[in-house]
Amino acid sequence: MKIRYIGHSCFLFTDSAGTAIVTDPYGDIGLDFPMLRADAVTVSHGHYDHCNIGAVGGSPAVFDRAGNYLFRGIRIEAKESFHDDAGGQKRGKNLIFSFVMDGIRICHLGDLGEKLSEDLFERIGSPDVLLLPVGGNYTIGGAEAAEIVRRVSPAVAIPMHYKVKGLKVDVSDEKQFLSCMQAKAERMSEVVLSCGELKKEKKIIIMERS
């Protein structure tokens, strides 16, 4: 399975059969959106920096509601959470997406903003690859994100939704998260994973836009 970082909370996942899933395509946030084609798009919530479905070519299937789905042999699960720490009163709801590609369990937390709880950890489950916001303000910040990674213990943790050059969204960078994790991160624009690879040492990957 390949993971390519598009920017913000948007990633392109491609399995060995060629099926492609794009998460949270963004609109006008100061970053160019590349020409992409996908078979499916997941949308964590309806804010402009996460739901620009029209930017993705290929007439993809769209998953933007809570539920359990089967798409081309891929099981996709979307669970409700909150975009803030006030039960959704500030920014509404958010979907946590989980799916399995090439035997690898992936969890994308979207714009998770709610307080950490046992119920939240049950919804996150035990993914091999965890993609989580770390920039704060609109979502959990670096300290909360680090606590999730320590508790969930994924083989690969990939931060997202943080400040990069050109981004017009008011969020912080990834430094607090890395400081709280007390770990160095690998930097790459594309990740290729196999089930065997996941048995090696756990890692944090800072993905760079390609």
N, C-alpha and C positions, 0 to 999 in steps of 0.2 A: 504494500500500500504506500502511496505517495501523498505527502502533505505539502502543499504550496501556500505560502502566506501572501494574501492579496493586500491586507492592511486592516487596521482597526480590529474588528472582530470577524473579519471575513477570511475564510480559508477555502482552498480547493482540495478535496479528498478524491483520490482516484484509486480504485482497487485493481486487482490483477486482470479482471474481466473487462476493464475499461470504463466501468460505471463511475460517473463523476457527480459528487455532491458539493454544492457551494453553501456556506453558512453566512448569514447576515450580510448580504451585499449592501454597500453604503452609497449614499447620495453625495451631495456637495459638502464635503468636510475638509476640503483643501488638498486631498490626495486624488490623483488620477485613478480612475477605475479602468483596468485593462479589458481588452476584448476577451471574453470568456464564453465557453459553451459548457453546459452541464445537463445532466439528466434530472437532477432534483435540486431544489433550493430549500433550506430551512431558515425560518425567520423567528427569532426569539421574541420580538415585539415590534409594534408598528411605528417606531420612531425613525425619522428620515435617515439616520446613520446606520440603520440595520435592515431596512426593508425595500431597497431599490431593486426589486425583482426584475424590472424591465432592462436593467443593465446586463443581465445574463442571457446569452443567446442559447438557442437549441430548444425552445419551448419546454422548459423544465417543469416537472411536477412540483407543486409548492406545498410545503408543510408548515403551517402557521397556527395550528390549533393543538391543544392537548389531546393525546390519544396514542394508540399503538397501531403501527402501520407495517405492512410488508411491501417493499418496493424492490423489484428485480432481485428477490432473494435476500434483501437486506432488511433486517428488522429495525425500525425506527421508533423510538419511544420519546414522547414529548410530555414533560411534567410541569405543572404550574409552579411558579415561585413568585417572589415579589421583586420589583425593580427598586425598592427602597426599604428602609427599616421601620416603616410605619404601616405595614399591612397593605401597601399599594396606594395609600391615600395621596402620596406625593407624585408618583410616576407610574402607577398602575402595575400590571402583572408582567411577568417574564417567563419564557419557556426554557427549561433545561432539556437539551436534546442528547439522547444516547443512541448510538447505533454501532453495529459490528460490521467491519469490512475486513476480509481476508483473515477472519478469526481474531481480529484485534478490536477490543472494546474502546470506544471513543465517547467522551462526554464533553459537550460544549455548554458552558454555563450561561451564555448570553450576557445580559446586563444584570447579573445577580446583585441585589442590593440588600437583601434581608439579613437579619441577625443570624449568626450561626446557632444551630440547634440540632438535637438528635434527629428530628424529623427531616431537616434539610440533608443531613448526611445519609439518611436512608434513601432520599430521592436521588442523590448523586451516585450512590452505589459504589462499586469497586472497578472503575475504569482502568484500562492499561494506559490510555492517553487522556490527559485532562487539560482542557483549554479554559482558562479562567481570567476574568478581568482583574487588573491590579491597580488601575489608575485613580480610584477613588472618585469623590464628588458625586457622580451619578451611580456609582456601583460600590461594591466592597473595595477597600484599599489594600495596600501591600501587606499589612499585618494580618488582616483577615484572610487574604488569599494564601499567605504562608501557612496559617493555621489549617486551612482546608487541605493543602498539599501534605502537611505532616500527618494529618488524620487519615486522609484517603490513601496516601502512599502509592500514587500511580508510578508506573515505570517511566513515563515521560510526562513532564509538566511544561506546558507552553503558555506563558502569560500573553495577554492581549488587552486591548482597550486602554492603552497608556499613551503618554505624550511622545510623539515623534516629530521630526522636522516637517513643517507644512501643515500639520493637523490643526484644525480650527476648533476642535472640541476641548473644553476646559477640563483637562485631566492631568494628573501627575505622571511622571515617568516611571520606569520599572525599578528604580534604584532602591526604594524602600522594601519592595518585595524581596529583592536579592539579598539585601542586608538582613532582613528577618530570617531568610532561609539559611544565612551564613554559608552560602554556596556560590561557586562560580558557575557560569552558564556557558554552554556552547552557542555559537552564533552561526546560523545558516539560513539560506533562503528556501531550501527544499529538503524535506526529510523523507527518507525511504525506510520503512519499517517492515519487519517480519516477526512472526511469533517467536522465533529463535532469538532475535535481537533483543526482545523484551525481557529475556531472562538475565541479561547482563546488568551492570550497575545502573541504578536509577539516575536519571539526569533531568536537568532543566535546560530547555532550549529557547533561546531568544531568536525568533524568526525575523528575518529581514525581507522586506518587500522585493519581489523579483519582477 
